[in-house]
Amino acid sequence: MLRALLSLLLLGSLQANSLEANMLPSIPTENDFELGKLIEIKSIPILKEGKVEPVIYADSAYSLDITSNTTLYTKNEHDKHPIASLTKLMTAYIILEEESLDDVVTVSRNATTQEGSKMWLAQGETITVESLLYGLLIQSGNDAATALAEFNAGSEENFVEKMNQKAKLLGLNETSFTSASGIDDQGYSTAQDLAHLSMYLLKNDFVRNITSLTSATVTGTNGYPTHELTSTNQLLGSYLNITGLKTGKTNGAGECLIAVGKNPVGHEILTVMLGSEDRFGETKLLLDWIYNSYIW
């Protein structure tokens, strides 16, 4: 009787184990994958054997696989450099966090007299925050940066204090801002800090949309004046599938570029180039190397 009972219990246990085994997820096969989509699996890129790193002449460079959060390339990523209009990414971050897109800004004379790249605002013009962000991120307008800073904090000086406070909160410990536009070349950051700031901004679909545009047209709230905007990012629409993010260029900073590309298997790749003499060419070189040198 006892032996029969034990046999029944053993049989029940084996059946239960068999049922549990049948319920375990199967190992994914090649057919379970779509191009660029690993079904709830994040693949980590692995550098192929024997691959020699590209020769990058920029002062600093950094690249990150956004999809798997993996560092792909580094060069002097902690060296501090002036960053020109890459500064505008922090300006956009604060404005998007604290203001509504349909808020109306009255442009000051101070904003219209800013040097360097402009969206050509007029003194007394009324224009929405949304339109100014288009001018900031597409045309890289220094006048847009100042107008937004004054609207948000009363003065650019006050706004810069907020920029530095936000940098600390975000853990950008190698970064310091002295203007909303970066035109003065007195502020600085590092390739790694800028990559981290970019990652925060890329969570915002509005930023992704604006920085992917090659051109746009915005107007004042009364339908005039009209501002025709052209992107400063020459890599948009290229074979590298570039979708952003920001350019910068001054005598002190040299040529700077933060780019976002997507490789053939759907991984988003972020690159940062600081102090280059050919930001577009070197970014293309780096992305080409990354796309072809890693197993995805």
C-alpha positions in Angstrom: 0.0 0.0 0.0 2.8 2.4 1.0 4.8 1.4 -2.1 1.8 2.1 -4.3 1.2 5.5 -2.7 4.9 6.5 -3.2 4.7 5.4 -6.9 1.7 7.6 -7.4 3.4 10.6 -5.8 6.5 10.1 -7.9 4.5 9.8 -11.1 2.6 13.0 -10.2 5.9 14.8 -9.5 7.3 13.7 -12.9 4.2 14.8 -14.7 4.3 18.2 -13.0 8.0 18.7 -13.9 7.2 17.7 -17.5 4.4 20.3 -17.6 6.6 23.0 -16.2 9.3 22.2 -18.7 6.8 22.5 -21.5 5.8 26.0 -20.2 9.4 27.3 -20.2 10.2 29.9 -22.9 11.9 28.4 -25.9 15.3 29.5 -27.1 14.8 32.2 -29.7 15.6 31.2 -33.3 16.5 33.4 -36.3 12.8 33.6 -37.2 11.9 35.2 -33.9 13.8 38.4 -34.8 12.9 41.4 -36.9 15.4 43.7 -38.3 16.4 46.1 -35.5 14.1 44.5 -33.0 15.3 41.8 -30.7 12.2 40.5 -28.9 12.6 41.9 -25.4 16.3 41.1 -25.7 18.9 43.9 -25.8 21.9 42.6 -27.6 25.3 44.1 -26.5 27.6 44.9 -29.4 30.9 43.1 -29.4 34.0 44.5 -31.2 35.3 42.1 -33.9 38.7 40.7 -33.5 41.6 42.5 -35.2 39.7 45.8 -35.8 41.9 48.8 -35.6 40.4 52.0 -34.2 39.9 54.9 -36.7 42.2 57.8 -36.7 40.2 60.7 -35.2 41.9 64.1 -35.1 39.3 65.9 -33.0 40.4 66.9 -29.6 37.8 64.7 -27.9 35.3 62.1 -29.2 32.9 59.7 -27.6 30.3 57.2 -28.9 27.6 55.2 -27.2 25.1 52.6 -28.4 21.9 54.1 -27.1 19.9 50.9 -27.6 22.1 48.8 -25.3 23.8 51.6 -23.3 27.2 50.4 -24.4 30.3 52.7 -24.9 31.7 52.1 -28.4 34.6 54.6 -28.7 36.4 57.1 -26.6 39.1 59.7 -27.0 39.9 62.1 -24.3 36.3 61.9 -23.1 37.0 63.7 -19.9 39.0 66.6 -21.3 37.2 70.0 -20.9 36.6 72.1 -24.0 34.5 75.1 -25.0 31.5 73.6 -26.7 30.0 76.5 -28.7 26.3 76.0 -29.7 26.2 72.5 -28.1 25.4 74.7 -25.0 21.9 75.2 -26.5 21.0 71.7 -25.6 20.9 72.7 -21.9 18.9 75.8 -22.8 16.4 73.6 -24.5 16.3 71.2 -21.6 15.4 73.9 -19.1 12.8 75.5 -21.3 11.1 72.3 -22.1 11.0 71.4 -18.4 9.7 74.7 -17.2 7.7 76.4 -20.0 4.7 75.6 -22.2 5.2 75.5 -25.9 2.4 77.9 -26.5 3.7 80.6 -24.1 4.3 83.9 -25.9 7.7 85.7 -25.7 8.2 89.3 -26.5 11.7 89.7 -28.0 14.0 92.3 -26.4 16.5 94.5 -28.2 19.2 92.6 -26.3 18.2 89.4 -27.9 18.2 90.8 -31.4 21.7 92.2 -31.1 23.4 88.9 -30.4 26.2 88.1 -32.7 26.8 84.9 -34.6 24.1 82.6 -36.0 20.5 83.9 -35.8 17.0 83.2 -36.7 16.6 87.0 -37.2 14.2 88.0 -34.5 12.8 91.5 -34.5 12.7 93.8 -31.4 9.2 93.7 -29.9 8.2 90.7 -32.0 5.9 88.2 -30.2 6.6 84.6 -30.8 5.8 81.3 -29.1 8.3 79.3 -27.1 7.8 76.4 -29.6 8.9 78.6 -32.5 11.9 79.8 -30.6 12.9 76.2 -29.9 12.7 75.6 -33.6 15.0 78.5 -34.2 17.3 77.4 -31.4 17.8 73.8 -32.5 17.5 74.1 -36.3 19.0 77.4 -37.1 21.1 77.5 -33.9 19.9 81.0 -33.3 21.8 82.9 -30.6 19.0 85.4 -30.6 16.5 82.6 -29.8 18.7 81.4 -26.9 18.8 84.9 -25.3 15.1 85.5 -25.9 14.3 82.1 -24.2 16.7 82.8 -21.3 15.3 86.2 -20.6 11.7 84.9 -20.8 12.4 82.1 -18.3 14.6 83.8 -15.8 14.4 87.6 -16.4 18.0 87.8 -17.6 20.6 85.6 -19.3 22.7 85.8 -16.1 19.9 84.4 -14.0 19.3 81.7 -16.6 23.0 80.6 -16.6 22.7 80.0 -12.9 19.8 77.7 -13.5 21.8 75.9 -16.3 24.7 75.2 -13.9 22.3 74.0 -11.1 20.7 71.7 -13.6 24.0 70.4 -14.7 24.8 69.4 -11.1 21.5 67.7 -10.7 22.0 65.7 -13.8 25.5 64.6 -12.7 27.4 66.6 -15.3 30.3 67.3 -13.0 32.7 68.3 -15.8 30.5 71.0 -17.2 30.1 74.7 -16.6 28.0 77.2 -18.5 28.5 81.0 -18.9 25.9 81.8 -21.6 22.6 80.4 -23.0 24.1 80.1 -26.5 27.8 79.2 -26.1 28.9 82.1 -28.3 31.3 83.4 -25.6 33.5 80.2 -25.5 33.9 80.7 -21.7 31.8 77.7 -20.7 33.1 74.1 -21.1 32.1 70.5 -21.0 33.4 67.1 -21.9 32.5 64.6 -24.6 31.1 62.2 -22.0 29.0 64.8 -20.2 27.5 65.9 -23.5 26.6 62.4 -24.3 24.8 62.0 -21.0 23.0 65.3 -21.5 22.0 64.2 -25.0 20.6 60.9 -23.6 18.2 62.9 -21.4 17.1 65.1 -24.3 16.5 62.1 -26.6 13.8 60.9 -24.3 11.8 63.9 -25.5 10.0 63.2 -28.8 9.6 66.9 -29.5 13.4 67.3 -29.5 13.9 64.3 -31.7 11.4 65.7 -34.2 13.0 69.2 -34.4 16.6 68.0 -34.6 15.7 65.6 -37.5 14.4 68.4 -39.7 16.5 69.9 -42.4 14.4 73.0 -42.6 11.2 74.7 -41.2 9.3 77.9 -41.3 7.9 79.7 -38.2 6.2 83.0 -37.7 5.5 85.6 -35.0 2.1 85.2 -33.3 0.5 87.7 -35.6 1.6 85.7 -38.7 4.6 87.8 -39.2 7.5 88.2 -39.5 8.3 84.9 -41.2 11.5 83.0 -40.2 12.9 80.5 -42.7 15.1 78.0 -40.8 17.8 75.8 -42.3 19.5 73.1 -40.2 23.3 73.4 -39.7 23.6 69.6 -39.6 24.8 68.6 -43.0 24.6 64.8 -42.2 20.8 64.8 -41.9 19.3 62.5 -44.5 22.7 60.9 -45.3 23.3 57.2 -45.9 24.2 56.9 -42.2 20.6 57.5 -41.3 21.4 60.5 -39.1 18.4 61.9 -37.2 20.0 64.6 -35.0 21.2 66.2 -32.8 23.2 69.5 -32.6 26.1 71.4 -34.2 28.5 74.0 -32.8 31.3 76.1 -34.2 33.3 79.0 -32.9 37.0 80.0 -33.2 37.7 78.8 -29.7 35.7 75.6 -29.8 36.5 74.6 -33.3 33.9 72.4 -35.0 31.7 70.4 -32.7 28.9 67.9 -33.5 26.6 65.6 -31.6 25.0 63.1 -34.0 22.5 60.3 -33.7 22.5 57.6 -36.3 20.9 54.2 -36.7 22.8 51.2 -38.0 21.5 48.5 -40.3 20.2 46.3 -37.4 18.3 49.2 -35.8 20.6 50.2 -32.9 20.8 54.0 -32.3 24.3 55.3 -32.1 25.3 58.6 -30.4 28.5 60.3 -31.3 30.2 63.4 -29.8 32.9 65.3 -31.7 34.7 68.2 -30.0 37.5 70.5 -31.4 37.4 69.0 -34.9 38.6 70.6 -38.1 36.1 68.4 -40.0 33.2 67.5 -37.7 31.0 66.0 -40.5 33.8 64.0 -42.1 35.1 62.6 -38.8 31.6 61.7 -37.6 31.0 59.8 -40.8 34.3 58.1 -40.4 33.5 57.1 -36.8 30.0 55.9 -37.5 31.1 53.9 -40.6 33.8 52.2 -38.4 31.3 51.5 -35.6 28.6 50.1 -38.0 31.2 47.7 -39.6 33.4 46.8 -36.6 30.9 45.5 -34.1 28.9 42.3 -34.0 25.3 43.3 -33.2 
